[in-house]
């Protein structure tokens, strides 16, 4: 596993970039603190910050392949991530192709697979990965990113050549202009993240999840999708058989994700997802260390804390639990560093406690398991029930819907029924754009200095809705989240907040075998019409794995008390941030000050809007004006629970 930075020269002379690459590579030292190595020639420079997951260090990346013979060293590879079927692929390559190996690394298996099977080899990989391969004989670069987008890969093409990196900050020294993409800013203010494949810097983009690329010096950088995750729900003849398949697939995935020479731990929140991962992992390791995070029981954040619930789960499962308590002061102090690790603003408040959770876990373990992805695959978000609640209106003839839409326009804001009529008479393609819905178009028009009315959320979601095709509305919403929310928010915060502490997070739900089962579930096995429960099939599958009280428990998911904090401890800090961020050329900060004042008076809950702007202000001060430094010192308190 490594933080990677590569440069493929368009015209030769790559060696002249070696020192600059070394300096930029150092910005990702947190992704691989165990070793640093840079190799190259006139065509390429490959750099890696390596994270060793064993007490017996293997060969440091980048790796040359083949190890012997007339073509020895034809390829260079650097890989970030883990390939869970590497042992099986290695055995297959040795038996079928008499492949040679000099190391026990996943990276050498990937490059050997590419050598013998070509670009199609990427479809055989099971895991989380982003890699770059240079073929010195063909003078061609090839790389790919895993189908779910768990591991990142950023791209920058310049007249000098192509740069590729695990984090955007390592590419910024090679960009020409430090400007903000105002279109992406509009999308961020709607969705609380910058939608893939774009970034807030116009010159830098992300390789999409499930995409590969090819680059020949002097030619275009060609990206293509090699994997498309497709839901295909259908009738189920034997529900119990499906339930058993879910349990079997998840158990096998958890055990596969535990393959590591280093000690493995797990995150534990209040919900069934992380509890299931812990329960299945504890089958292999009864002493599995688990970690949770929460807030002071005596403060305003007490009602948001999951520590007590996580403690109950840990005791029921018989595993040790370490709890970390964070405060508003911890949030304010750490936010600049957190935003620096993010590269682009992500206004999900849960990433802050995750940062501290990862910091604590990294003292004990190098690999940790998490429950991300279960909601998208198995229908866990409460909003997935919306099509059921709106069915009485959305199924009416178009003429009646138009009439009800007209009625909704004359109903005053805040009056009961207005929102229901608006949503019920709006097509799902217009209505749904993910879990986070921050600023409306009218609010953005008032907030932005340079508002573009033609930029709408449908610019992001329309292509994804087209791919979803004729799926039912619930499954369509899952598909939208899989290709937007999961990749833009959930997996970004998971990767950056854990790698900030050199901790490798693995997500057993985001496994192709688990997805294959989840993809076939009909809506009634996710959000049944006569129940308020979600993830019904998954809960049934885990009934014999997870203690009974937890099976039907509602998920909190590391909630954050920013609402009371912005009315109290964070109020002056927020005002100061608005005054010093330098973001006034992009945002009308007086509008934000008005929201802050209204929020403090409890006239409305503007906490999510305020947090979205505040995170952007920190990002702007760190990456654009350079007036805020990302360092921070100190740590929150912790408690080891029996």
LINNORTA-V60443 format. One record per residue. N is the residue number from 0. RES is the residue in three letters. OMEGA is omega in whole degrees, 0 to 359 (* if undefined). Layout:
# LINNORTA-V60443
n/res/omega
N/RES/OMEGA
N/RES/OMEGA
This chain:
# LINNORTA-V60443
n/res/omega
0/UNK/186
1/UNK/164
2/UNK/188
3/UNK/172
4/UNK/180
5/UNK/175
6/UNK/176
7/UNK/186
8/UNK/178
9/UNK/187
10/UNK/185
11/UNK/180
12/UNK/181
13/UNK/184
14/UNK/180
15/UNK/181
16/UNK/189
17/UNK/182
18/UNK/179
19/UNK/177
20/UNK/180
21/UNK/179
22/UNK/181
23/UNK/179
24/UNK/180
25/UNK/177
26/UNK/180
27/UNK/182
28/UNK/180
29/UNK/181
30/UNK/180
31/UNK/186
32/UNK/187
33/UNK/181
34/UNK/176
35/UNK/181
36/UNK/178
37/UNK/177
38/UNK/178
39/UNK/180
40/UNK/182
41/UNK/182
42/UNK/189
43/UNK/166
44/UNK/178
45/UNK/178
46/UNK/180
47/UNK/166
48/UNK/193
49/UNK/174
50/UNK/182
51/UNK/180
52/UNK/182
53/UNK/175
54/UNK/178
55/UNK/187
56/UNK/176
57/UNK/181
58/UNK/182
59/UNK/174
60/UNK/356
61/UNK/183
62/UNK/176
63/UNK/181
64/UNK/353
65/UNK/182
66/UNK/182
67/UNK/175
68/UNK/185
69/UNK/179
70/UNK/182
71/UNK/178
72/UNK/180
73/UNK/185
74/UNK/165
75/UNK/176
76/UNK/166
77/UNK/187
78/UNK/170
79/UNK/178
80/UNK/182
81/UNK/178
82/UNK/190
83/UNK/175
84/UNK/181
85/UNK/181
86/UNK/179
87/UNK/179
88/UNK/178
89/UNK/180
90/UNK/179
91/UNK/180
92/UNK/179
93/UNK/183
94/UNK/186
95/UNK/188
96/UNK/183
97/UNK/181
98/UNK/177
99/UNK/178
100/UNK/178
101/UNK/181
102/UNK/175
103/UNK/187
104/UNK/172
105/UNK/183
106/UNK/181
107/UNK/176
108/UNK/181
109/UNK/182
110/UNK/176
111/UNK/178
112/UNK/178
113/UNK/180
114/UNK/186
115/UNK/185
116/UNK/179
117/UNK/183
118/UNK/180
119/UNK/180
120/UNK/184
121/UNK/180
122/UNK/179
123/UNK/185
124/UNK/175
125/UNK/180
126/UNK/175
127/UNK/187
128/UNK/164
129/UNK/183
130/UNK/174
131/UNK/177
132/UNK/172
133/UNK/176
134/UNK/184
135/UNK/180
136/UNK/180
137/UNK/185
138/UNK/183
139/UNK/174
140/UNK/178
141/UNK/177
142/UNK/183
143/UNK/178
144/UNK/186
145/UNK/187
146/UNK/180
147/UNK/183
148/UNK/181
149/UNK/179
150/UNK/185
151/UNK/171
152/UNK/182
153/UNK/183
154/UNK/174
155/UNK/177
156/UNK/180
157/UNK/175
158/UNK/180
159/UNK/181
160/UNK/185
161/UNK/175
162/UNK/179
163/UNK/185
164/UNK/177
165/UNK/179
166/UNK/185
167/UNK/184
168/UNK/180
169/UNK/179
170/UNK/185
171/UNK/177
172/UNK/183
173/UNK/178
174/UNK/183
175/UNK/186
176/UNK/176
177/UNK/183
178/UNK/180
179/UNK/176
180/UNK/186
181/UNK/175
182/UNK/179
183/UNK/176
184/UNK/177
185/UNK/178
186/UNK/178
187/UNK/181
188/UNK/175
189/UNK/194
190/UNK/182
191/UNK/174
192/UNK/177
193/UNK/186
194/UNK/174
195/UNK/10
196/UNK/184
197/UNK/171
198/UNK/180
199/UNK/174
200/UNK/187
201/UNK/184
202/UNK/185
203/UNK/176
204/UNK/177
205/UNK/166
206/UNK/184
207/UNK/175
208/UNK/180
209/UNK/178
210/UNK/171
211/UNK/178
212/UNK/173
213/UNK/176
214/UNK/173
215/UNK/185
216/UNK/180
217/UNK/181
218/UNK/179
219/UNK/172
220/UNK/188
221/UNK/176
222/UNK/176
223/UNK/178
224/UNK/177
225/UNK/183
226/UNK/174
227/UNK/179
228/UNK/188
229/UNK/172
230/UNK/179
231/UNK/182
232/UNK/179
233/UNK/179
234/UNK/182
235/UNK/180
236/UNK/184
237/UNK/183
238/UNK/181
239/UNK/178
240/UNK/178
241/UNK/179
242/UNK/178
243/UNK/179
244/UNK/178
245/UNK/181
246/UNK/182
247/UNK/182
248/UNK/181
249/UNK/178
250/UNK/181
251/UNK/180
252/UNK/179
253/UNK/181
254/UNK/177
255/UNK/181
256/UNK/178
257/UNK/179
258/UNK/179
259/UNK/176
260/UNK/177
261/UNK/179
262/UNK/182
263/UNK/174
264/UNK/180
265/UNK/172
266/UNK/181
267/UNK/175
268/UNK/185
269/UNK/191
270/UNK/184
271/UNK/186
272/UNK/181
273/UNK/179
274/UNK/178
275/UNK/179
276/UNK/180
277/UNK/181
278/UNK/181
279/UNK/178
280/UNK/180
281/UNK/174
282/UNK/179
283/UNK/183
284/UNK/182
285/UNK/179
286/UNK/183
287/UNK/177
288/UNK/179
289/UNK/187
290/UNK/177
291/UNK/183
292/UNK/180
293/UNK/188
294/UNK/183
295/UNK/182
296/UNK/181
297/UNK/185
298/UNK/181
299/UNK/180
300/UNK/186
301/UNK/183
302/UNK/179
303/UNK/188
304/UNK/180
305/UNK/187
306/UNK/182
307/UNK/181
308/UNK/178
309/UNK/178
310/UNK/177
311/UNK/180
312/UNK/181
313/UNK/179
314/UNK/180
315/UNK/181
316/UNK/178
317/UNK/180
318/UNK/178
319/UNK/182
320/UNK/173
321/UNK/182
322/UNK/177
323/UNK/180
324/UNK/180
325/UNK/183
326/UNK/176
327/UNK/178
328/UNK/177
329/UNK/180
330/UNK/185
331/UNK/182
332/UNK/188
333/UNK/189
334/UNK/178
335/UNK/179
336/UNK/180
337/UNK/180
338/UNK/176
339/UNK/178
340/UNK/183
341/UNK/185
342/UNK/174
343/UNK/180
344/UNK/172
345/UNK/189
346/UNK/176
347/UNK/184
348/UNK/183
349/UNK/180
350/UNK/180
351/UNK/175
352/UNK/177
353/UNK/178
354/UNK/181
355/UNK/176
356/UNK/180
357/UNK/178
358/UNK/181
359/UNK/181
360/UNK/183
361/UNK/175
362/UNK/186
363/UNK/190
364/UNK/178
365/UNK/180
366/UNK/179
367/UNK/179
368/UNK/178
369/UNK/184
370/UNK/182
371/UNK/175
372/UNK/183
373/UNK/183
374/UNK/180
375/UNK/183
376/UNK/189
377/UNK/176
378/UNK/187
379/UNK/183
380/UNK/179
381/UNK/181
382/UNK/178
383/UNK/176
384/UNK/184
385/UNK/179
386/UNK/179
387/UNK/182
388/UNK/181
389/UNK/187
390/UNK/181
391/UNK/179
392/UNK/186
393/UNK/179
394/UNK/178
395/UNK/175
396/UNK/184
397/UNK/182
398/UNK/179
399/UNK/178
400/UNK/179
401/UNK/178
402/UNK/179
403/UNK/177
404/UNK/178
405/UNK/178
406/UNK/182
407/UNK/182
408/UNK/183
409/UNK/176
410/UNK/181
411/UNK/176
412/UNK/179
413/UNK/179
414/UNK/182
415/UNK/178
416/UNK/181
417/UNK/181
418/UNK/181
419/UNK/180
420/UNK/179
421/UNK/182
422/UNK/183
423/UNK/181
424/UNK/178
425/UNK/179
426/UNK/183
427/UNK/179
428/UNK/177
429/UNK/190
430/UNK/190
431/UNK/175
432/UNK/173
433/UNK/185
434/UNK/183
435/UNK/178
436/UNK/192
437/UNK/181
438/UNK/174
439/UNK/179
440/UNK/179
441/UNK/180
442/UNK/178
443/UNK/178
444/UNK/179
445/UNK/186
446/UNK/187
447/UNK/175
448/UNK/184
449/UNK/182
450/UNK/178
451/UNK/186
452/UNK/180
453/UNK/178
454/UNK/183
455/UNK/181
456/UNK/180
457/UNK/174
458/UNK/180
459/UNK/190
460/UNK/185
461/UNK/178
462/UNK/181
463/UNK/175
464/UNK/179
465/UNK/178
466/UNK/182
467/UNK/175
468/UNK/189
469/UNK/178
470/UNK/173
471/UNK/188
472/UNK/181
473/UNK/181
474/UNK/175
475/UNK/178
476/UNK/176
477/UNK/182
478/UNK/177
479/UNK/181
480/UNK/180
481/UNK/184
482/UNK/178
483/UNK/186
484/UNK/182
485/UNK/185
486/UNK/183
487/UNK/184
488/UNK/190
489/UNK/185
490/UNK/175
491/UNK/181
492/UNK/180
493/UNK/181
494/UNK/187
495/UNK/184
496/UNK/177
497/UNK/179
498/UNK/173
499/UNK/181
500/UNK/179
501/UNK/180
502/UNK/181
503/UNK/178
504/UNK/178
505/UNK/188
506/UNK/185
507/UNK/177
508/UNK/181
509/UNK/182
510/UNK/187
511/UNK/179
512/UNK/177
513/UNK/179
514/UNK/181
515/UNK/177
516/UNK/183
517/UNK/184
518/UNK/184
519/UNK/187
520/UNK/173
521/UNK/185
522/UNK/183
523/UNK/175
524/UNK/174
525/UNK/179
526/UNK/184
527/UNK/186
528/UNK/185
529/UNK/179
530/UNK/176
531/UNK/184
532/UNK/175
533/UNK/178
534/UNK/187
535/UNK/182
536/UNK/179
537/UNK/179
538/UNK/178
539/UNK/181
540/UNK/185
541/UNK/183
542/UNK/179
543/UNK/183
544/UNK/183
545/UNK/178
546/UNK/187
547/UNK/181
548/UNK/184
549/UNK/186
550/UNK/185
551/UNK/180
552/UNK/176
553/UNK/183
554/UNK/172
555/UNK/175
556/UNK/180
557/UNK/179
558/UNK/187
559/UNK/183
560/UNK/181
561/UNK/180
562/UNK/178
563/UNK/182
564/UNK/180
565/UNK/173
566/UNK/184
567/UNK/188
568/UNK/185
569/UNK/188
570/UNK/181
571/UNK/177
572/UNK/181
573/UNK/178
574/UNK/180
575/UNK/179
576/UNK/178
577/UNK/183
578/UNK/190
579/UNK/188
580/UNK/185
581/UNK/183
582/UNK/183
583/UNK/177
584/UNK/180
585/UNK/184
586/UNK/171
587/UNK/187
588/UNK/174
589/UNK/175
590/UNK/181
591/UNK/178
592/UNK/176
593/UNK/177
594/UNK/181
595/UNK/179
596/UNK/178
597/UNK/180
598/UNK/181
599/UNK/179
600/UNK/181
601/UNK/175
602/UNK/178
603/UNK/175
604/UNK/179
605/UNK/189
606/UNK/182
607/UNK/177
608/UNK/180
609/UNK/180
610/UNK/179
611/UNK/179
612/UNK/182
613/UNK/178
614/UNK/177
615/UNK/179
616/UNK/176
617/UNK/179
618/UNK/181
619/UNK/180
620/UNK/180
621/UNK/191
622/UNK/184
623/UNK/182
624/UNK/181
625/UNK/183
626/UNK/179
627/UNK/180
628/UNK/187
629/UNK/184
630/UNK/173
631/UNK/180
632/UNK/179
633/UNK/182
634/UNK/177
635/UNK/180
636/UNK/180
637/UNK/178
638/UNK/175
639/UNK/185
640/UNK/182
641/UNK/*
